[in-house]
């Protein structure tokens, strides 16, 4: 094989020709196109919420918490559990029940599916434990099998609003997941959308959306009454432990009922 002398020494002919062609190419190296690496997909939650997800709430040391078995779910804000051999009604800190009766029932059903008959860890909101105005002990509840933070899960799945007693240490996280549940149409937000879609009708060529059953207005909100009681109540009033019937406040007043002094309904 013929060999050609070059600046790089004596090279075989094919190698020398290839080297000459490369040196003769006028394209500067800086102009050579390099495809950038693909960008990672953006988190949907971050796109919907510019603030982005907050840091996860650290789990407590479960070995230092009392445990109990859930005996009954009163409503979406409170459960009765056997803790240390005695029944305690626990008020789930930070959560507020939905306003429409149909959503209140769905929220209670959701909580029963989470907790009924389950063992839970109880972290009291204060030391010593503190009660609310209805005698319920303020607490955070975690499901024993998997450590699920029940208070936050109710908000994350769209079955609870945010209560005024939500402490500052958890507020950012709870508010973030409340917004996410609403944007994603979970829980009560999904039900509101379904009820609204099913109730659309045409009158005089115009599409109307009647008020869904149980929806409240500022002028005539929904309240709850019992069969024999002489008061009307909020959805989470302790006097409704055996259940209540939702009616408009105007109807309750027509019946001569008075507002409950314990729950102070609207």
C-alpha positions, 0 to 999 in steps of 0.5 A: 500500500502506498504511503504518503509523507505528511506533517504527521509523519508517513501515513497510509494513502487512505488515512492521508486522504481522509486527514486532508479532507478534514483539514480542508473543511471550512466549517468552524467547529463552533458552527457544528450543531449539537442537539440539546438534551431534552428538558425534564417534563414539568410537574403538573402541580408546579404548572398549576401552582407557581409556588410549587409543592411545599416541603413534606410535613415530617412524620412524628415519632410514632413510638411516642404517640398513644394509639387507639381504635376508631369506634365511630366517625361522627362527621368529617371533622371528628371521630370517637376512638378508644384511646388508653382504654377510654373513649375520646372524641377527637376533633381533627385539627385544620379541617372544615366540613363542606357546606352543601349536604350532599358533600357533607355525606360524601365526606363522612363516607370517605372518612369512614372508608379511611378509618372505621375499625382502624388503629390510629396514632393520636398526636394531641394539638397541645400538651396537655390535651386541649378541648374545643368549645364542644368538648372534643379533644384537638388532635392530629390522627395518623392511620397505623398501618401506613402512617397516613396523615388523615387530617391532610388526606381529607384536604388533599382528596377534596373532602374538607376545607381549611379551618381557622384553627389550622396552625401556622406550621402546617398552613402552607402545606394544607393551603397548597393541597386544598388548591390542588384538590380544587383545580383537579376536581377531587372530592366535593369539587368533582361532585359540584361539577357533576351536579352542575352538568346534570342540572343544565336545561334550556328555557327560552333558548337559553341554557340555565344551570339551576342551583344544585340540591343543597347548595347554599346562598349567602342570604338563605344558607342550609342548616340542619334540624332534628325530628324533635329538636327546637333548634337549627344547627351547623353540619358539624354540631355535636347535637347532630350525632344521630343525624340531621335533616338539611333545610333552608334557614328560612324554612327553619325560621318558619317552623319557629326554630331558633339557632343553636347556642353551641354551634352558632349557625349562620 
